[in-house]
Amino acid sequence: MHRGSAVVGLLLLVAGLTYAVATGSYKWHLHIKAERLRVEGVPVQARVSGRRDTVGRGGGTAR
């Protein structure tokens, strides 16, 4: 095998492994963040400025 081909192959292997590890780490980070938000939630401040009676799922008042 030609030495240049081996070097290119090694570089591609290292690049692929680096990409795989980076992708896995990012997905793990998102998983941990989602789990923390599920457990703790996020407090927010809101102001209700209006309300409308509607028909259907999620609309109107319970009767």
C-alpha positions as CSV (number, residue, x, y, z in Angstrom):
1,M,0.0,0.0,0.0
2,H,1.2,3.5,-0.8
3,R,2.2,5.6,2.3
4,G,0.1,8.6,1.2
5,S,-3.1,6.4,1.0
6,A,-2.4,5.1,4.5
7,V,-2.0,8.7,5.9
8,V,-5.2,9.8,4.2
9,G,-7.0,6.7,5.6
10,L,-5.7,7.4,9.1
11,L,-6.8,11.0,8.9
12,L,-10.3,10.0,7.8
13,L,-10.5,7.5,10.6
14,V,-9.4,10.0,13.2
15,A,-11.8,12.6,11.8
16,G,-14.7,10.1,11.9
17,L,-14.0,9.0,15.5
18,T,-13.7,12.7,16.5
19,Y,-17.1,13.4,14.9
20,A,-18.7,10.3,16.5
21,V,-17.4,11.3,20.0
22,A,-18.5,14.9,19.6
23,T,-22.0,13.9,18.4
24,G,-22.4,11.4,21.3
25,S,-21.3,14.0,23.8
26,Y,-23.7,16.6,22.5
27,K,-26.6,14.1,22.5
28,W,-25.7,13.2,26.1
29,H,-25.6,16.9,27.1
30,L,-29.1,17.4,25.6
31,H,-30.4,14.3,27.4
32,I,-29.1,15.5,30.8
33,K,-30.6,19.0,30.1
34,A,-34.0,17.5,29.2
35,E,-34.0,15.3,32.3
36,R,-33.1,18.2,34.5
37,L,-35.9,20.3,33.0
38,R,-38.3,17.4,33.4
39,V,-37.5,17.1,37.1
40,E,-37.1,20.8,38.1
41,G,-39.1,22.7,35.5
42,V,-38.6,26.3,34.5
43,P,-40.3,29.1,36.5
44,V,-41.8,31.8,34.4
45,Q,-43.8,35.0,34.9
46,A,-46.8,35.5,32.8
47,R,-49.7,37.9,32.6
48,V,-53.1,36.9,31.2
49,S,-54.2,39.7,28.9
50,G,-57.4,38.2,27.5
51,R,-59.5,35.1,27.2
52,R,-61.9,33.8,24.6
53,D,-64.5,31.0,24.9
54,T,-64.0,28.4,22.3
55,V,-65.3,25.0,21.4
56,G,-63.2,21.9,21.2
57,R,-60.2,20.4,22.8
58,G,-58.5,22.9,25.2
59,G,-61.1,25.6,24.7
60,G,-63.6,27.3,26.9
61,T,-64.4,26.5,30.5
62,A,-65.1,23.2,32.2
63,R,-68.9,22.8,32.8
